[in-house]
Amino acid sequence: MGEVRIRPMTVDDAPRAERVTAIGFHELDTRMFRRSWPDPQLRPPERAAHWTRRVRHLVTTDPGGCWVAERDDELLGIVVSFVREKMWLLASYAVVPEAQGLGLGRALLQPALDHGRGCLRGMFNASSDPRALRRYHAAGFTLHPQMFLRGSPDRTRIPVVEHVREGTAGDIDLMDSVDRQTRGAAHGRDHELLISQFRLVVCETSSAHGYAYVDDGVVLLAATDRRTASMLMWEAIASGDEVLVGHITPENSWAVDVGMDARLELHQEGYLALRRMSPPKPYLAHGALM
Ligand SMILES: CC(C)(COP(=O)(O)OP(=O)(O)OC[C@H]1O[C@@H](n2cnc3c(N)ncnc32)[C@H](O)[C@@H]1OP(=O)(O)O)[C@@H](O)C(=O)NCCC(=O)NCCS
């Protein structure tokens, strides 16, 4: 297939890298988000813009974790990984369909894993692609099946949500401390990006804390107890007519309880890949920033 070069990703590569993932994930996006678009080149511009901004942010914070496979001027594959407080995370990983299964994925993942050398823990969301799962298993990750909820909530079921307020950048320390308690590592600078992209809600009482990023459902949610997590999820569900709540491990059955109460549909998709840690709870991970 000609000479392929693996080299570090640059900020300027982000728009072309976005195209690689749009094509690589077209089938999965269509199935899970029910947002089918006939041509992978036509991924909704807002989602493409979010992806590109996020990857520029990660290339900036972790230049050693982001790599591309290139033949002549064409990008054939990309990997985006990063480290937060000694936890290695994988934000994106894809090879264009015509180059899959030829060893490029293996060659790309290695320098990303090397970036996390010295990190005890690892965490990311894995698709159901059997080739990807083979790579992750070989890298020492255990795979935890995840569920997701979607649909139009029954608004008569939505309770009065107390102690939940709008969040701001002034809540980052609070959120980092909830992150450390639930997933073992703060999101740090990723919160700045998330705040600029999504609505933030925070729950604070004398005994419990939690937060959620909201966008027609839950984008990311973490709390110090299940009751607080459930309240935040209700707030997120209430904000949309058609909602999605993803990345639910069996350890977070409280989210299934809320979803069933709201009369959402329960489905299963993908895995939470973990190394040297247990599934976080109460916690609903972000798709790429976890
Ligand atoms: C996941 C992905 C990046 C891997 O890249 P790739 O170039 O296809 O991967 P490789 O060729 O290096 O490795 C694939 C492995 O799966 C194996 N494989 C191929 N087809 C398989 C199948 N149907 N079932 C199980 N294993 C399979 C290959 O033998 C190889 O394993 P080996 O090296 O131990 O022999 C690529 O397939 C992809 O973009 N998939 C769609 C997007 C996606 O799901 N990305 C993962 C996001 S979490």
The ligand as an ORCA input file, in Angstrom:
! r2SCAN-3c Opt
* xyz 0 1
  C      -9.753     -0.139     15.549
  C      -8.859      0.251     14.400
  C      -8.259      1.643     14.657
  C      -7.706     -0.766     14.344
  O      -6.876     -0.454     13.256
  P      -6.451     -1.605     12.209
  O      -5.395     -1.032     11.330
  O      -7.681     -2.133     11.588
  O      -5.808     -2.661     13.245
  P      -4.662     -3.742     13.023
  O      -4.709     -4.239     11.611
  O      -3.344     -3.210     13.497
  O      -5.077     -4.837     14.079
  C      -6.307     -5.487     14.009
  C      -6.256     -6.751     14.837
  O      -7.554     -7.344     14.849
  C      -7.492     -8.610     14.225
  N      -8.737     -8.726     13.494
  C      -9.027     -8.372     12.226
  N     -10.319     -8.633     11.979
  C     -10.848     -9.139     13.107
  C     -12.124     -9.603     13.480
  N     -13.136     -9.580     12.629
  N     -12.297    -10.057     14.740
  C     -11.288    -10.062     15.636
  N     -10.045     -9.644     15.335
  C      -9.825     -9.200     14.081
  C      -6.252     -8.605     13.369
  O      -5.769     -9.924     13.141
  C      -5.328     -7.792     14.255
  O      -4.854     -8.526     15.370
  P      -3.351     -9.121     15.449
  O      -2.432     -7.963     15.156
  O      -3.219     -9.650     16.833
  O      -3.306    -10.179     14.366
  C      -9.630      0.260     13.042
  O     -10.042     -1.042     12.729
  C     -10.844      1.214     13.008
  O     -10.687      2.372     12.662
  N     -12.073      0.721     13.347
  C     -13.284      1.575     13.297
  C     -13.259      2.706     14.323
  C     -13.127      2.176     15.744
  O     -13.914      1.371     16.186
  N     -12.081      2.668     16.473
  C     -11.840      2.294     17.835
  C     -12.390      3.326     18.740
  S     -12.399      2.852     20.412
*
